[in-house]
Amino acid sequence: MLTRRELMKTAIMGTAALGLSPTLLADETKEFSRPEGFKGTVKQSVSKWCFGSIPLKEFCEVCKSMGMVGVDLISPDDWELVGLCGMTVTMGSLPGVSITDGLNRLENHDKLVDIFEKYIPMAAELNVPNVICMSGNRAGLDDETGLKNCVTGLKRIAPIAEKHGVNVMMELLNSKDHEDYQNDHTAWGAEVCYGVGSERIKLLYDIYHMQRMDGDLIWNIRKYQDVIGHYHTGGCPGRNDIDETQEIFYPTVVKAIMETGYKGFIAHEFIPKNGLESLYRAVQICDV
């Protein structure tokens, strides 16, 4: 077990390697605990990649002490470890599933179906409720054809997901940061889900990305609540802390999400300005 000071040094090295802020904590000796008056109604998790090379076991323990229930975007090699730490892998990432080469091209389908056939049973066995998928980039493909192709591919994957009780989430990304990505508007992604017609095929609604593309966050959350299965947070502009320094007022957005009857996870995915201090503040902000 690393000491807290060793943990902080490890994380600082990792964030520097990723080009992130080297500041992990304002006070390296600070211990985290659930905020005073913590409700815990919102099931919060966090994307591990945002916090550099902090060892996963120690990261899980710190996050759990803050009141979070899981970690997000974890690869299969680490699913079991997260469970042993008493946490949930709230979104599993899969080897071979990429942002650019996705379900919008028929020639990718056989490969991707094989990937989901391999990992969905593993996800079910290790209590990973959700795994991610991507539309892929347009690369000259029109939106209507891309949509039809995504529906075709997901109709092959849906029976596997239904058999094992695992959700497959297609992520919404903005095509300003991720240039040419096809699933860049909520309405388009929703049409994919409606076309598949499976309760196991949903959208991963990234609040930061959709603020950049659609705006109308609460309106869209309410309109498409039946096909949204997972949420990511992030400050806008800049995908940094979700505090008062940016344009999205997260307490109101999270409250609107919960008012739809949402029972899933809200995962923090932002580049922290102050490391774990930023994450701790995010937990407080979203504990509505």
Secondary structure, 3 states (H helix, E strand, C coil): CCCHHHHHHHHHHHHHHCCCCCCCCCCCCCCCCCCCCCCCCCEEEEEHHHHCCCCHHHHHHHHHHHCCCEEEEECHHHHHHHHHCCCEEEEECCCCCCCCCCCCCHHHHHHHHHHHHHHHHHHHHCCCCEEEECCCECCCCCHHHHHHHHHHHHHHHHHHHHHHCCEEEEECCCCCCCCCECCCCHHHHHHHHHHHCCCCEEEEEEHHHHHHHCCCHHHHHHHCHHHEEEEEECCCCCCCCCCCCCCCCHHHHHHHHHHCCCCCEEEECCCCCCHHHHHHHHHHHHCC
